[in-house]
Amino acid sequence: MGGKRIAKEIKQKALELFQQGFSYKATSSQLSLKQSTVNNWYLLFRSGDTSWATAKYRKTNIGVLQRAVDEYLNTGQGYKTIAVKYGISPSTLLTAKRNFVNYGVVQLSRGRNSMQCLQEQKQKIKKEFRQQRKPLEGKLASVESALSCM
């Protein structure tokens, strides 16, 4: 799952190599890093984002994440292209899409009780739906009885 953190110095060296015209494959072999990691950095570099080289981590805005998921689901563009466009990692986009499809939210709350909170929300929605349905069932029964008298 979570890999090791890469030192800022190595990220800075990758940025320097990109600026010198090195490809992501050449950079990954020179720095002994996974090609997929360096490719993600390269895509961000080409889009003009160099924050990955200095930041410890990026905290994603939920609004940005929602727009990225909507665009991914409603267009034929690839997930890497959209991730670069919105400045998020491709794995973050895919996780957000999975959460949105399965649970209706792009980001689950963190912690031990996150699934419990989600289940409570579902139960609350079901209860509200049942309460809205009861008056309609009574009206339907009265209409059916009126029709049977005819």
C-alpha positions as CSV (number, residue, x, y, z in Angstrom):
1,M,0.0,0.0,0.0
2,G,1.9,3.1,1.2
3,G,5.4,3.2,0.0
4,K,8.4,4.9,1.6
5,R,8.6,8.7,1.6
6,I,11.1,10.1,-0.9
7,A,13.4,12.8,0.4
8,K,13.0,16.4,-0.9
9,E,16.6,16.3,-2.2
10,I,15.8,13.5,-4.5
11,K,12.6,15.2,-5.7
12,Q,14.7,18.4,-6.3
13,K,17.2,16.4,-8.3
14,A,14.4,14.9,-10.4
15,L,13.1,18.4,-11.1
16,E,16.5,19.5,-12.2
17,L,16.8,16.6,-14.6
18,F,13.3,17.3,-16.0
19,Q,14.4,21.0,-16.6
20,Q,17.5,19.7,-18.4
21,G,15.3,17.7,-20.8
22,F,15.6,14.2,-19.3
23,S,12.7,11.9,-19.8
24,Y,10.9,10.2,-16.9
25,K,12.5,6.9,-17.8
26,A,16.0,8.3,-17.8
27,T,15.4,10.2,-14.6
28,S,13.9,7.1,-12.9
29,S,16.9,5.0,-13.9
30,Q,19.4,7.7,-12.8
31,L,17.8,8.1,-9.4
32,S,16.9,4.4,-8.9
33,L,13.2,5.2,-8.4
34,K,10.1,3.5,-9.8
35,Q,9.1,4.6,-13.3
36,S,5.5,5.1,-12.3
37,T,6.4,7.5,-9.5
38,V,8.7,9.5,-11.7
39,N,6.2,9.5,-14.5
40,N,3.6,11.0,-12.2
41,W,6.1,13.8,-11.3
42,Y,6.9,14.3,-15.0
43,L,3.2,14.7,-15.9
44,L,2.8,17.3,-13.1
45,F,6.0,19.0,-14.3
46,R,4.7,19.2,-17.9
47,S,1.5,20.8,-16.6
48,G,3.5,23.5,-14.8
49,D,3.1,22.1,-11.3
50,T,6.4,21.8,-9.4
51,S,4.9,21.8,-5.9
52,W,5.5,18.0,-5.6
53,A,9.2,18.7,-5.4
54,T,9.0,20.8,-2.3
55,A,5.8,19.7,-0.5
56,K,5.9,16.9,2.1
57,Y,2.4,16.0,1.1
58,R,-0.6,17.5,-0.7
59,K,-3.9,17.9,1.0
60,T,-6.6,17.7,-1.6
61,N,-9.6,20.0,-1.5
62,I,-12.8,18.1,-1.6
63,G,-14.4,20.4,-4.1
64,V,-11.5,19.9,-6.5
65,L,-11.7,16.2,-5.9
66,Q,-15.5,16.2,-6.7
67,R,-14.9,18.2,-9.9
68,A,-12.2,15.8,-11.0
69,V,-14.4,12.7,-10.4
70,D,-17.3,14.3,-12.2
71,E,-15.1,15.1,-15.2
72,Y,-13.6,11.6,-15.2
73,L,-17.0,10.0,-15.1
74,N,-18.6,12.3,-17.7
75,T,-15.8,12.5,-20.3
76,G,-13.7,10.0,-22.1
77,Q,-10.4,11.4,-20.8
78,G,-8.0,9.2,-19.0
79,Y,-7.6,9.3,-15.3
80,K,-3.9,10.4,-15.4
81,T,-4.7,13.3,-17.7
82,I,-7.5,14.5,-15.3
83,A,-5.3,14.0,-12.3
84,V,-2.6,16.2,-13.7
85,K,-5.1,18.8,-14.7
86,Y,-6.5,19.1,-11.1
87,G,-3.1,18.6,-9.4
88,I,-3.9,15.4,-7.6
89,S,-2.3,12.0,-7.8
90,P,-3.9,9.4,-10.1
91,S,-4.4,7.0,-7.2
92,T,-6.2,9.7,-5.3
93,L,-8.6,10.2,-8.2
94,L,-9.3,6.5,-8.6
95,T,-9.9,6.1,-4.9
96,A,-12.3,9.1,-4.9
97,K,-14.1,7.7,-7.9
98,R,-14.5,4.3,-6.2
99,N,-15.8,6.0,-3.0
100,F,-18.2,8.1,-5.1
101,V,-19.6,5.1,-7.0
102,N,-19.9,2.9,-3.9
103,Y,-20.8,5.4,-1.2
104,G,-21.9,8.6,-2.9
105,V,-19.0,10.6,-1.4
106,V,-15.6,11.3,-2.8
107,Q,-13.7,11.1,0.5
108,L,-14.5,8.9,3.4
109,S,-13.9,10.3,6.9
110,R,-10.7,8.9,8.4
111,G,-10.4,6.9,11.6
112,R,-11.7,3.8,13.2
113,N,-15.4,4.7,13.0
114,S,-15.6,6.0,9.5
115,M,-17.6,3.1,8.2
116,Q,-19.8,3.2,11.2
117,C,-20.6,6.9,10.5
118,L,-21.3,6.0,6.9
119,Q,-23.7,3.2,8.0
120,E,-25.4,5.6,10.4
121,Q,-25.9,8.1,7.6
122,K,-27.4,5.4,5.4
123,Q,-29.8,4.4,8.2
124,K,-30.9,8.0,8.7
125,I,-31.6,8.4,5.0
126,K,-33.6,5.1,4.9
127,K,-35.6,6.2,8.0
128,E,-36.5,9.6,6.3
129,F,-37.5,7.8,3.1
130,R,-39.8,5.4,5.1
131,Q,-41.4,8.3,6.9
132,Q,-42.1,10.1,3.5
133,R,-43.5,6.9,2.1
134,K,-46.1,6.1,4.8
135,P,-48.6,8.9,3.9
136,L,-48.3,8.0,0.2
137,E,-49.2,4.3,1.0
138,G,-52.3,5.5,2.9
139,K,-53.4,7.6,0.0
140,L,-52.8,4.7,-2.4
141,A,-54.9,2.3,-0.3
142,S,-57.8,4.8,-0.2
143,V,-57.7,5.2,-4.0
144,E,-57.6,1.4,-4.5
145,S,-60.6,1.0,-2.2
146,A,-62.5,3.7,-4.1
147,L,-61.7,2.0,-7.4
148,S,-62.8,-1.4,-6.1
149,C,-66.3,0.0,-5.2
150,M,-66.9,1.1,-8.8
